[in-house]
């Protein structure tokens, strides 16, 4: 079973959308576009959800890559 984590590679800001995309086998760009559209239509609630996900979703183990 896949674990939802924020990956070290493929991240733009915090890796939330990349992690969700990897978890559900969808291109992270699609997740990013959906997130932006939902944030615009929800009057910014997506930003709060993104920040909460940044805190709650663990980072991929393995340390930083140079």
N, CA, C and O atoms as a Maestro MAE file, in Angstrom:
{
 s_m_m2io_version
 :::
 2.0.0
}

f_m_ct {
 s_m_title
 :::
 protein
 m_atom[264] {
  # First column is atom index #
  i_m_mmod_type
  r_m_x_coord
  r_m_y_coord
  r_m_z_coord
  i_m_residue_number
  s_m_chain_name
  s_m_pdb_residue_name
  s_m_pdb_atom_name
  i_m_atomic_number
  :::
  1 25 0.847 -1.182 0.000 1 A "UNK " " N  " 7
  2 3 0.000 0.000 0.000 1 A "UNK " " CA " 6
  3 2 0.890 1.242 0.000 1 A "UNK " " C  " 6
  4 15 1.844 1.339 0.772 1 A "UNK " " O  " 8
  5 25 0.564 2.181 -0.872 2 A "UNK " " N  " 7
  6 3 1.340 3.418 -0.950 2 A "UNK " " CA " 6
  7 2 1.045 4.310 0.248 2 A "UNK " " C  " 6
  8 15 -0.080 4.363 0.744 2 A "UNK " " O  " 8
  9 25 2.068 4.999 0.694 3 A "UNK " " N  " 7
  10 3 1.907 5.954 1.777 3 A "UNK " " CA " 6
  11 2 1.941 7.358 1.191 3 A "UNK " " C  " 6
  12 15 2.750 7.641 0.307 3 A "UNK " " O  " 8
  13 25 1.078 8.234 1.670 4 A "UNK " " N  " 7
  14 3 1.038 9.612 1.213 4 A "UNK " " CA " 6
  15 2 2.167 10.386 1.892 4 A "UNK " " C  " 6
  16 15 2.139 10.604 3.103 4 A "UNK " " O  " 8
  17 25 3.157 10.796 1.102 5 A "UNK " " N  " 7
  18 3 4.299 11.553 1.613 5 A "UNK " " CA " 6
  19 2 4.595 12.702 0.650 5 A "UNK " " C  " 6
  20 15 4.180 12.684 -0.508 5 A "UNK " " O  " 8
  21 25 5.320 13.701 1.155 6 A "UNK " " N  " 7
  22 3 5.787 14.804 0.322 6 A "UNK " " CA " 6
  23 2 7.148 14.414 -0.244 6 A "UNK " " C  " 6
  24 15 8.112 14.289 0.510 6 A "UNK " " O  " 8
  25 25 7.243 14.219 -1.566 7 A "UNK " " N  " 7
  26 3 8.497 13.742 -2.155 7 A "UNK " " CA " 6
  27 2 9.586 14.814 -2.176 7 A "UNK " " C  " 6
  28 15 9.306 16.010 -2.107 7 A "UNK " " O  " 8
  29 25 10.837 14.352 -2.274 8 A "UNK " " N  " 7
  30 3 11.976 15.269 -2.387 8 A "UNK " " CA " 6
  31 2 12.093 15.822 -3.801 8 A "UNK " " C  " 6
  32 15 12.504 16.968 -3.986 8 A "UNK " " O  " 8
  33 25 11.737 15.020 -4.797 9 A "UNK " " N  " 7
  34 3 11.837 15.433 -6.192 9 A "UNK " " CA " 6
  35 2 10.454 15.738 -6.748 9 A "UNK " " C  " 6
  36 15 9.465 15.120 -6.353 9 A "UNK " " O  " 8
  37 25 10.393 16.693 -7.664 10 A "UNK " " N  " 7
  38 3 9.135 17.012 -8.325 10 A "UNK " " CA " 6
  39 2 8.266 17.989 -7.572 10 A "UNK " " C  " 6
  40 15 7.111 18.201 -7.939 10 A "UNK " " O  " 8
  41 25 8.795 18.584 -6.534 11 A "UNK " " N  " 7
  42 3 7.987 19.517 -5.756 11 A "UNK " " CA " 6
  43 2 8.133 20.932 -6.287 11 A "UNK " " C  " 6
  44 15 9.174 21.297 -6.833 11 A "UNK " " O  " 8
  45 25 7.094 21.720 -6.124 12 A "UNK " " N  " 7
  46 3 7.126 23.132 -6.496 12 A "UNK " " CA " 6
  47 2 7.313 23.994 -5.248 12 A "UNK " " C  " 6
  48 15 8.254 24.785 -5.169 12 A "UNK " " O  " 8
  49 25 6.429 23.841 -4.290 13 A "UNK " " N  " 7
  50 3 6.525 24.614 -3.053 13 A "UNK " " CA " 6
  51 2 6.837 23.657 -1.895 13 A "UNK " " C  " 6
  52 15 7.944 23.660 -1.356 13 A "UNK " " O  " 8
  53 25 5.863 22.854 -1.527 14 A "UNK " " N  " 7
  54 3 6.066 21.947 -0.393 14 A "UNK " " CA " 6
  55 2 5.952 20.486 -0.782 14 A "UNK " " C  " 6
  56 15 6.248 19.610 0.030 14 A "UNK " " O  " 8
  57 25 5.531 20.204 -2.001 15 A "UNK " " N  " 7
  58 3 5.414 18.826 -2.444 15 A "UNK " " CA " 6
  59 2 4.063 18.195 -2.180 15 A "UNK " " C  " 6
  60 15 3.911 16.982 -2.325 15 A "UNK " " O  " 8
  61 25 3.085 18.990 -1.798 16 A "UNK " " N  " 7
  62 3 1.757 18.461 -1.493 16 A "UNK " " CA " 6
  63 2 1.119 17.875 -2.743 16 A "UNK " " C  " 6
  64 15 0.688 16.722 -2.736 16 A "UNK " " O  " 8
  65 25 1.056 18.650 -3.808 17 A "UNK " " N  " 7
  66 3 0.411 18.187 -5.043 17 A "UNK " " CA " 6
  67 2 1.186 17.042 -5.679 17 A "UNK " " C  " 6
  68 15 0.583 16.120 -6.227 17 A "UNK " " O  " 8
  69 25 2.509 17.086 -5.614 18 A "UNK " " N  " 7
  70 3 3.321 15.984 -6.138 18 A "UNK " " CA " 6
  71 2 3.068 14.710 -5.337 18 A "UNK " " C  " 6
  72 15 2.986 13.624 -5.911 18 A "UNK " " O  " 8
  73 25 2.946 14.833 -4.031 19 A "UNK " " N  " 7
  74 3 2.672 13.675 -3.192 19 A "UNK " " CA " 6
  75 2 1.306 13.079 -3.458 19 A "UNK " " C  " 6
  76 15 1.153 11.860 -3.524 19 A "UNK " " O  " 8
  77 25 0.303 13.951 -3.612 20 A "UNK " " N  " 7
  78 3 -1.045 13.460 -3.912 20 A "UNK " " CA " 6
  79 2 -1.071 12.820 -5.296 20 A "UNK " " C  " 6
  80 15 -1.682 11.768 -5.486 20 A "UNK " " O  " 8
  81 25 -0.407 13.456 -6.266 21 A "UNK " " N  " 7
  82 3 -0.353 12.896 -7.613 21 A "UNK " " CA " 6
  83 2 0.321 11.539 -7.648 21 A "UNK " " C  " 6
  84 15 -0.160 10.623 -8.314 21 A "UNK " " O  " 8
  85 25 1.423 11.402 -6.941 22 A "UNK " " N  " 7
  86 3 2.112 10.109 -6.871 22 A "UNK " " CA " 6
  87 2 1.263 9.058 -6.168 22 A "UNK " " C  " 6
  88 15 1.278 7.885 -6.540 22 A "UNK " " O  " 8
  89 25 0.533 9.484 -5.161 23 A "UNK " " N  " 7
  90 3 -0.278 8.546 -4.374 23 A "UNK " " CA " 6
  91 2 -1.433 7.972 -5.200 23 A "UNK " " C  " 6
  92 15 -1.752 6.789 -5.079 23 A "UNK " " O  " 8
  93 25 -2.059 8.804 -6.037 24 A "UNK " " N  " 7
  94 3 -3.214 8.352 -6.828 24 A "UNK " " CA " 6
  95 2 -2.858 8.095 -8.288 24 A "UNK " " C  " 6
  96 15 -3.751 7.891 -9.111 24 A "UNK " " O  " 8
  97 25 -1.557 8.101 -8.625 25 A "UNK " " N  " 7
  98 3 -1.067 7.835 -9.974 25 A "UNK " " CA " 6
  99 2 -1.646 8.780 -11.024 25 A "UNK " " C  " 6
  100 15 -2.100 8.350 -12.085 25 A "UNK " " O  " 8
  101 25 -1.622 10.076 -10.705 26 A "UNK " " N  " 7
  102 3 -2.039 11.128 -11.634 26 A "UNK " " CA " 6
  103 2 -0.890 12.116 -11.734 26 A "UNK " " C  " 6
  104 15 -0.149 12.319 -10.772 26 A "UNK " " O  " 8
  105 25 -0.743 12.732 -12.903 27 A "UNK " " N  " 7
  106 3 0.304 13.725 -13.099 27 A "UNK " " CA " 6
  107 2 0.121 14.866 -12.082 27 A "UNK " " C  " 6
  108 15 -0.977 15.412 -11.973 27 A "UNK " " O  " 8
  109 25 1.159 15.228 -11.350 28 A "UNK " " N  " 7
  110 3 1.040 16.299 -10.352 28 A "UNK " " CA " 6
  111 2 0.577 17.639 -10.932 28 A "UNK " " C  " 6
  112 15 -0.018 18.450 -10.220 28 A "UNK " " O  " 8
  113 25 0.845 17.873 -12.214 29 A "UNK " " N  " 7
  114 3 0.396 19.121 -12.834 29 A "UNK " " CA " 6
  115 2 -1.127 19.197 -12.856 29 A "UNK " " C  " 6
  116 15 -1.694 20.274 -12.665 29 A "UNK " " O  " 8
  117 25 -1.787 18.084 -13.084 30 A "UNK " " N  " 7
  118 3 -3.248 18.042 -13.060 30 A "UNK " " CA " 6
  119 2 -3.749 18.364 -11.660 30 A "UNK " " C  " 6
  120 15 -4.705 19.122 -11.497 30 A "UNK " " O  " 8
  121 25 -3.110 17.794 -10.658 31 A "UNK " " N  " 7
  122 3 -3.494 18.067 -9.266 31 A "UNK " " CA " 6
  123 2 -3.310 19.558 -8.962 31 A "UNK " " C  " 6
  124 15 -4.162 20.170 -8.318 31 A "UNK " " O  " 8
  125 25 -2.205 20.137 -9.422 32 A "UNK " " N  " 7
  126 3 -1.944 21.566 -9.190 32 A "UNK " " CA " 6
  127 2 -3.023 22.436 -9.828 32 A "UNK " " C  " 6
  128 15 -3.512 23.382 -9.211 32 A "UNK " " O  " 8
  129 25 -3.390 22.114 -11.062 33 A "UNK " " N  " 7
  130 3 -4.426 22.895 -11.745 33 A "UNK " " CA " 6
  131 2 -5.771 22.781 -11.037 33 A "UNK " " C  " 6
  132 15 -6.474 23.777 -10.865 33 A "UNK " " O  " 8
  133 25 -6.124 21.575 -10.630 34 A "UNK " " N  " 7
  134 3 -7.383 21.389 -9.892 34 A "UNK " " CA " 6
  135 2 -7.344 22.167 -8.589 34 A "UNK " " C  " 6
  136 15 -8.337 22.784 -8.205 34 A "UNK " " O  " 8
  137 25 -6.204 22.144 -7.903 35 A "UNK " " N  " 7
  138 3 -6.074 22.849 -6.622 35 A "UNK " " CA " 6
  139 2 -6.244 24.354 -6.810 35 A "UNK " " C  " 6
  140 15 -6.910 25.009 -6.009 35 A "UNK " " O  " 8
  141 25 -5.647 24.901 -7.863 36 A "UNK " " N  " 7
  142 3 -5.755 26.343 -8.130 36 A "UNK " " CA " 6
  143 2 -7.195 26.720 -8.434 36 A "UNK " " C  " 6
  144 15 -7.698 27.716 -7.915 36 A "UNK " " O  " 8
  145 25 -7.862 25.934 -9.269 37 A "UNK " " N  " 7
  146 3 -9.250 26.231 -9.621 37 A "UNK " " CA " 6
  147 2 -10.141 26.159 -8.386 37 A "UNK " " C  " 6
  148 15 -10.968 27.044 -8.163 37 A "UNK " " O  " 8
  149 25 -9.977 25.114 -7.587 38 A "UNK " " N  " 7
  150 3 -10.791 24.997 -6.372 38 A "UNK " " CA " 6
  151 2 -10.499 26.124 -5.380 38 A "UNK " " C  " 6
  152 15 -11.403 26.593 -4.689 38 A "UNK " " O  " 8
  153 25 -9.237 26.559 -5.308 39 A "UNK " " N  " 7
  154 3 -8.883 27.662 -4.414 39 A "UNK " " CA " 6
  155 2 -9.548 28.954 -4.869 39 A "UNK " " C  " 6
  156 15 -10.038 29.727 -4.045 39 A "UNK " " O  " 8
  157 25 -9.566 29.189 -6.169 40 A "UNK " " N  " 7
  158 3 -10.201 30.399 -6.682 40 A "UNK " " CA " 6
  159 2 -11.701 30.395 -6.446 40 A "UNK " " C  " 6
  160 15 -12.276 31.422 -6.088 40 A "UNK " " O  " 8
  161 25 -12.344 29.241 -6.644 41 A "UNK " " N  " 7
  162 3 -13.788 29.154 -6.463 41 A "UNK " " CA " 6
  163 2 -14.210 29.081 -4.997 41 A "UNK " " C  " 6
  164 15 -15.364 29.358 -4.673 41 A "UNK " " O  " 8
  165 25 -13.292 28.711 -4.113 42 A "UNK " " N  " 7
  166 3 -13.646 28.610 -2.697 42 A "UNK " " CA " 6
  167 2 -13.172 29.831 -1.904 42 A "UNK " " C  " 6
  168 15 -13.127 29.804 -0.674 42 A "UNK " " O  " 8
  169 25 -12.821 30.899 -2.622 43 A "UNK " " N  " 7
  170 3 -12.414 32.165 -2.000 43 A "UNK " " CA " 6
  171 2 -11.199 31.995 -1.087 43 A "UNK " " C  " 6
  172 15 -11.134 32.608 -0.022 43 A "UNK " " O  " 8
  173 25 -10.239 31.167 -1.498 44 A "UNK " " N  " 7
  174 3 -8.991 31.041 -0.771 44 A "UNK " " CA " 6
  175 2 -8.924 29.949 0.263 44 A "UNK " " C  " 6
  176 15 -7.908 29.811 0.943 44 A "UNK " " O  " 8
  177 25 -9.974 29.169 0.404 45 A "UNK " " N  " 7
  178 3 -9.951 28.089 1.392 45 A "UNK " " CA " 6
  179 2 -8.878 27.058 1.061 45 A "UNK " " C  " 6
  180 15 -8.333 26.419 1.961 45 A "UNK " " O  " 8
  181 25 -8.572 26.893 -0.220 46 A "UNK " " N  " 7
  182 3 -7.549 25.948 -0.635 46 A "UNK " " CA " 6
  183 2 -6.183 26.277 -0.066 46 A "UNK " " C  " 6
  184 15 -5.373 25.377 0.158 46 A "UNK " " O  " 8
  185 25 -5.915 27.552 0.170 47 A "UNK " " N  " 7
  186 3 -4.634 27.954 0.758 47 A "UNK " " CA " 6
  187 2 -4.527 27.433 2.188 47 A "UNK " " C  " 6
  188 15 -3.476 26.940 2.598 47 A "UNK " " O  " 8
  189 25 -5.601 27.543 2.931 48 A "UNK " " N  " 7
  190 3 -5.612 27.049 4.312 48 A "UNK " " CA " 6
  191 2 -5.462 25.534 4.330 48 A "UNK " " C  " 6
  192 15 -4.741 24.990 5.166 48 A "UNK " " O  " 8
  193 25 -6.137 24.853 3.415 49 A "UNK " " N  " 7
  194 3 -6.039 23.395 3.329 49 A "UNK " " CA " 6
  195 2 -4.618 22.994 2.935 49 A "UNK " " C  " 6
  196 15 -4.083 22.017 3.458 49 A "UNK " " O  " 8
  197 25 -4.002 23.747 2.009 50 A "UNK " " N  " 7
  198 3 -2.634 23.456 1.594 50 A "UNK " " CA " 6
  199 2 -1.668 23.588 2.768 50 A "UNK " " C  " 6
  200 15 -0.801 22.736 2.963 50 A "UNK " " O  " 8
  201 25 -1.818 24.654 3.547 51 A "UNK " " N  " 7
  202 3 -0.958 24.854 4.713 51 A "UNK " " CA " 6
  203 2 -1.147 23.741 5.743 51 A "UNK " " C  " 6
  204 15 -0.181 23.276 6.349 51 A "UNK " " O  " 8
  205 25 -2.388 23.320 5.936 52 A "UNK " " N  " 7
  206 3 -2.652 22.226 6.873 52 A "UNK " " CA " 6
  207 2 -2.028 20.927 6.366 52 A "UNK " " C  " 6
  208 15 -1.461 20.160 7.144 52 A "UNK " " O  " 8
  209 25 -2.135 20.683 5.050 53 A "UNK " " N  " 7
  210 3 -1.528 19.477 4.475 53 A "UNK " " CA " 6
  211 2 -0.014 19.524 4.596 53 A "UNK " " C  " 6
  212 15 0.623 18.492 4.810 53 A "UNK " " O  " 8
  213 25 0.569 20.713 4.462 54 A "UNK " " N  " 7
  214 3 2.021 20.886 4.591 54 A "UNK " " CA " 6
  215 2 2.488 20.449 5.984 54 A "UNK " " C  " 6
  216 15 3.562 19.869 6.140 54 A "UNK " " O  " 8
  217 25 1.667 20.736 6.978 55 A "UNK " " N  " 7
  218 3 1.994 20.376 8.350 55 A "UNK " " CA " 6
  219 2 1.727 18.891 8.617 55 A "UNK " " C  " 6
  220 15 2.510 18.237 9.305 55 A "UNK " " O  " 8
  221 25 0.624 18.356 8.074 56 A "UNK " " N  " 7
  222 3 0.187 17.010 8.421 56 A "UNK " " CA " 6
  223 2 0.831 15.893 7.601 56 A "UNK " " C  " 6
  224 15 1.060 14.805 8.128 56 A "UNK " " O  " 8
  225 25 1.128 16.137 6.326 57 A "UNK " " N  " 7
  226 3 1.686 15.082 5.478 57 A "UNK " " CA " 6
  227 2 3.189 14.999 5.715 57 A "UNK " " C  " 6
  228 15 3.893 16.000 5.576 57 A "UNK " " O  " 8
  229 25 3.684 13.828 6.067 58 A "UNK " " N  " 7
  230 3 5.117 13.704 6.361 58 A "UNK " " CA " 6
  231 2 5.966 13.799 5.091 58 A "UNK " " C  " 6
  232 15 5.510 13.498 3.988 58 A "UNK " " O  " 8
  233 25 7.198 14.221 5.282 59 A "UNK " " N  " 7
  234 3 8.138 14.307 4.179 59 A "UNK " " CA " 6
  235 2 8.729 12.928 3.896 59 A "UNK " " C  " 6
  236 15 8.886 12.110 4.803 59 A "UNK " " O  " 8
  237 25 9.050 12.685 2.648 60 A "UNK " " N  " 7
  238 3 9.629 11.421 2.244 60 A "UNK " " CA " 6
  239 2 10.949 11.185 2.990 60 A "UNK " " C  " 6
  240 15 11.793 12.080 3.047 60 A "UNK " " O  " 8
  241 25 11.127 10.012 3.549 61 A "UNK " " N  " 7
  242 3 12.385 9.748 4.251 61 A "UNK " " CA " 6
  243 2 13.551 9.659 3.263 61 A "UNK " " C  " 6
  244 15 13.366 9.352 2.085 61 A "UNK " " O  " 8
  245 25 14.733 9.930 3.763 62 A "UNK " " N  " 7
  246 3 15.914 9.805 2.927 62 A "UNK " " CA " 6
  247 2 16.779 11.030 2.928 62 A "UNK " " C  " 6
  248 15 17.857 11.021 2.334 62 A "UNK " " O  " 8
  249 25 16.346 12.085 3.575 63 A "UNK " " N  " 7
  250 3 17.160 13.293 3.646 63 A "UNK " " CA " 6
  251 2 17.148 14.081 2.356 63 A "UNK " " C  " 6
  252 15 16.508 13.695 1.378 63 A "UNK " " O  " 8
  253 25 17.866 15.191 2.369 64 A "UNK " " N  " 7
  254 3 17.911 16.056 1.210 64 A "UNK " " CA " 6
  255 2 18.945 15.577 0.215 64 A "UNK " " C  " 6
  256 15 19.974 15.008 0.582 64 A "UNK " " O  " 8
  257 25 18.651 15.819 -1.058 65 A "UNK " " N  " 7
  258 3 19.606 15.489 -2.102 65 A "UNK " " CA " 6
  259 2 20.332 16.748 -2.517 65 A "UNK " " C  " 6
  260 15 19.727 17.821 -2.528 65 A "UNK " " O  " 8
  261 25 21.605 16.660 -2.859 66 A "UNK " " N  " 7
  262 3 22.377 17.862 -3.211 66 A "UNK " " CA " 6
  263 2 21.953 18.473 -4.526 66 A "UNK " " C  " 6
  264 15 22.514 19.486 -4.945 66 A "UNK " " O  " 8
  :::
 }
 m_bond[263] {
  # First column is bond index #
  i_m_from
  i_m_to
  i_m_order
  :::
  1 1 2 1
  2 2 3 1
  3 3 4 2
  4 3 5 1
  5 5 6 1
  6 6 7 1
  7 7 8 2
  8 7 9 1
  9 9 10 1
  10 10 11 1
  11 11 12 2
  12 11 13 1
  13 13 14 1
  14 14 15 1
  15 15 16 2
  16 15 17 1
  17 17 18 1
  18 18 19 1
  19 19 20 2
  20 19 21 1
  21 21 22 1
  22 22 23 1
  23 23 24 2
  24 23 25 1
  25 25 26 1
  26 26 27 1
  27 27 28 2
  28 27 29 1
  29 29 30 1
  30 30 31 1
  31 31 32 2
  32 31 33 1
  33 33 34 1
  34 34 35 1
  35 35 36 2
  36 35 37 1
  37 37 38 1
  38 38 39 1
  39 39 40 2
  40 39 41 1
  41 41 42 1
  42 42 43 1
  43 43 44 2
  44 43 45 1
  45 45 46 1
  46 46 47 1
  47 47 48 2
  48 47 49 1
  49 49 50 1
  50 50 51 1
  51 51 52 2
  52 51 53 1
  53 53 54 1
  54 54 55 1
  55 55 56 2
  56 55 57 1
  57 57 58 1
  58 58 59 1
  59 59 60 2
  60 59 61 1
  61 61 62 1
  62 62 63 1
  63 63 64 2
  64 63 65 1
  65 65 66 1
  66 66 67 1
  67 67 68 2
  68 67 69 1
  69 69 70 1
  70 70 71 1
  71 71 72 2
  72 71 73 1
  73 73 74 1
  74 74 75 1
  75 75 76 2
  76 75 77 1
  77 77 78 1
  78 78 79 1
  79 79 80 2
  80 79 81 1
  81 81 82 1
  82 82 83 1
  83 83 84 2
  84 83 85 1
  85 85 86 1
  86 86 87 1
  87 87 88 2
  88 87 89 1
  89 89 90 1
  90 90 91 1
  91 91 92 2
  92 91 93 1
  93 93 94 1
  94 94 95 1
  95 95 96 2
  96 95 97 1
  97 97 98 1
  98 98 99 1
  99 99 100 2
  100 99 101 1
  101 101 102 1
  102 102 103 1
  103 103 104 2
  104 103 105 1
  105 105 106 1
  106 106 107 1
  107 107 108 2
  108 107 109 1
  109 109 110 1
  110 110 111 1
  111 111 112 2
  112 111 113 1
  113 113 114 1
  114 114 115 1
  115 115 116 2
  116 115 117 1
  117 117 118 1
  118 118 119 1
  119 119 120 2
  120 119 121 1
  121 121 122 1
  122 122 123 1
  123 123 124 2
  124 123 125 1
  125 125 126 1
  126 126 127 1
  127 127 128 2
  128 127 129 1
  129 129 130 1
  130 130 131 1
  131 131 132 2
  132 131 133 1
  133 133 134 1
  134 134 135 1
  135 135 136 2
  136 135 137 1
  137 137 138 1
  138 138 139 1
  139 139 140 2
  140 139 141 1
  141 141 142 1
  142 142 143 1
  143 143 144 2
  144 143 145 1
  145 145 146 1
  146 146 147 1
  147 147 148 2
  148 147 149 1
  149 149 150 1
  150 150 151 1
  151 151 152 2
  152 151 153 1
  153 153 154 1
  154 154 155 1
  155 155 156 2
  156 155 157 1
  157 157 158 1
  158 158 159 1
  159 159 160 2
  160 159 161 1
  161 161 162 1
  162 162 163 1
  163 163 164 2
  164 163 165 1
  165 165 166 1
  166 166 167 1
  167 167 168 2
  168 167 169 1
  169 169 170 1
  170 170 171 1
  171 171 172 2
  172 171 173 1
  173 173 174 1
  174 174 175 1
  175 175 176 2
  176 175 177 1
  177 177 178 1
  178 178 179 1
  179 179 180 2
  180 179 181 1
  181 181 182 1
  182 182 183 1
  183 183 184 2
  184 183 185 1
  185 185 186 1
  186 186 187 1
  187 187 188 2
  188 187 189 1
  189 189 190 1
  190 190 191 1
  191 191 192 2
  192 191 193 1
  193 193 194 1
  194 194 195 1
  195 195 196 2
  196 195 197 1
  197 197 198 1
  198 198 199 1
  199 199 200 2
  200 199 201 1
  201 201 202 1
  202 202 203 1
  203 203 204 2
  204 203 205 1
  205 205 206 1
  206 206 207 1
  207 207 208 2
  208 207 209 1
  209 209 210 1
  210 210 211 1
  211 211 212 2
  212 211 213 1
  213 213 214 1
  214 214 215 1
  215 215 216 2
  216 215 217 1
  217 217 218 1
  218 218 219 1
  219 219 220 2
  220 219 221 1
  221 221 222 1
  222 222 223 1
  223 223 224 2
  224 223 225 1
  225 225 226 1
  226 226 227 1
  227 227 228 2
  228 227 229 1
  229 229 230 1
  230 230 231 1
  231 231 232 2
  232 231 233 1
  233 233 234 1
  234 234 235 1
  235 235 236 2
  236 235 237 1
  237 237 238 1
  238 238 239 1
  239 239 240 2
  240 239 241 1
  241 241 242 1
  242 242 243 1
  243 243 244 2
  244 243 245 1
  245 245 246 1
  246 246 247 1
  247 247 248 2
  248 247 249 1
  249 249 250 1
  250 250 251 1
  251 251 252 2
  252 251 253 1
  253 253 254 1
  254 254 255 1
  255 255 256 2
  256 255 257 1
  257 257 258 1
  258 258 259 1
  259 259 260 2
  260 259 261 1
  261 261 262 1
  262 262 263 1
  263 263 264 2
  :::
 }
}
